[in-house]
Amino acid sequence: MRVPVAREIAPGVHLLRMGRGALASNAYLVRSEPGWVLIDCAWAGSATAIRSAAESLFGPDTRPAAILLTHIHPDHSGSAGDLGRSWQVPVYVHAAELPMARGEYLPGYGMPLDRWLVVPLMRLLPRSTRRRITAAGDITDVARALDPTAGVPGLPGWQVVPMPGHTPGSVAYLRADDGVLVSGDAVLTVDLNSLSGVLLGRQGLAGPPWYTTWNRQAAQRSISALAELETRVIAPGHGDPLAHGTAEALHALARAGTGRGGRRTVDRLLVPLGDPGAARYRPPPRLYARLQWLGFALTRLGLSPRYVVTLEVPGRRSGVIRRTSVVLAEHDGAGYLVSLTGESEWVRNVRAAGGRVVLGRRGQRRAATLVEVAPQDRAPVIRSWLLRARRRPGTAAVSREARANFGVGSDLDLAEIAATADRFPVFRVVPAGTPS
């Protein structure tokens, strides 16, 4: 078996890269007389390679003084349990991370990728399989709380730098003497917020991937705080170390904001094109249109969010049933549909059909009548649409959708929404058999 090679990137700091492409994750073996410490453990299944790399550096049967995690995500903590048990050493994480050590999905710690993909897929698995996956990720027997004020276990001369945002208890480890920072995913040197970064590994200092980040605003504040430290070398969780122009790059990233370029890319791919006030109809992006079949399938299986339904209405010219995935928002106890694209095809088909439609979810189809809401009454409904599923004004998701879809600010001022509401048809859903 080929022994993985760890390369020295700073005095006593050795980088071991596990995996390839966008899935590659970095672990660090850090010498500290008379021993050494492991920072991050890469994916599950990496333990053998990490042990081999450690023995090549520090000799046979070596074991670290401690294992340190920057945060608990499977690409950083996946082998922590295996290594901690076999070496019989503690695995230290910030106290705010300890609830995640059980290996379970916790909604309060969730990230977009959990909500959109991981949890729906897990629900499809047999209960016994889910239990095995959870048990494999459980490190509660070896995990210990890290005290940021008490120094770094096994690494005198280093300090803990709290970096909450990517996860509630993300931390970095800084050696003040020479400014070496093991940053985890607080900052990366590969832009995983862009398609070119994910597919081609484009290098460049970047914030954590927005789709795996717990709180983007907190992550941005952490980057701003990091820019004020004397950091000369960044040893990231993903990408190559950065040793030149580090301070300038950090300040530029702090000014630019975390992952904004990636969200602009997502906006272009998934939200209607053009200024929401520029035309009566904005066609959806081609990718969005091409993925409609996937939306129908997920909604039918009950894997899409509960507020997503499939709208079925006859085409106004062909009479052929047309299907569209739409958001069913609640306002004052009633359901409503809002057209993000203005005078869209489904809006014109609904009018031609006299409002008679079918709404489908989880394999169930129910007839309903859509009653159009007058423009002067639409603003509160649009606001409720933006705040669906108990979302709060000012959060990143609400702010982005308010700007991209309706061209309004993140405070969701009703007067501002009302000024553009005539461009977005709104329909109240009246279930079959209910007086309208």
Number of C-alpha atoms within 10 A of each C-alpha: 4 6 13 17 17 20 16 14 18 15 10 14 21 22 22 22 21 20 14 9 14 17 12 15 23 24 28 27 26 21 19 16 10 7 15 22 22 25 27 28 32 29 22 17 12 18 20 14 17 26 20 20 20 25 15 15 16 16 11 11 10 16 22 22 19 22 27 27 28 30 29 25 21 15 23 23 25 24 23 32 24 21 24 22 14 12 17 14 16 22 27 24 24 24 16 15 23 19 14 21 20 17 20 15 15 12 9 8 16 16 20 14 14 19 16 14 12 13 14 17 12 14 11 11 11 9 11 9 11 15 13 11 14 14 13 16 23 19 24 15 13 19 25 19 14 23 14 16 9 9 15 20 19 21 19 11 12 18 19 22 21 19 28 25 23 31 27 23 20 26 28 24 25 24 18 15 9 13 16 24 26 28 23 28 29 30 31 25 24 27 27 27 23 22 14 13 18 16 11 14 19 17 15 17 22 28 30 28 22 21 19 17 24 20 20 26 16 18 27 26 17 23 25 19 16 23 20 12 15 17 19 17 23 26 30 26 30 27 24 19 21 20 16 11 10 17 19 11 16 24 16 15 21 21 13 14 18 26 21 15 15 18 16 14 13 14 17 17 16 15 19 22 18 16 13 22 18 9 12 13 20 19 16 18 15 13 12 16 14 10 11 15 14 13 21 21 16 18 22 18 14 16 20 21 14 13 16 21 26 24 23 23 24 19 18 17 8 8 11 11 14 16 19 18 18 17 21 22 24 20 16 8 7 12 19 23 24 22 20 24 25 25 17 17 16 21 22 13 22 23 15 15 17 11 21 19 21 22 23 19 22 16 10 9 15 12 14 18 22 23 19 19 15 12 16 11 13 22 23 19 26 29 21 18 23 23 19 17 13 8 13 15 18 14 15 14 15 22 19 19 17 24 15 21 22 24 17 21 18 19 15 22 14 16 11 15 21 19 14 17 24 18 21 24 21 26 21 23 22 19 17 14 9 8 6 11
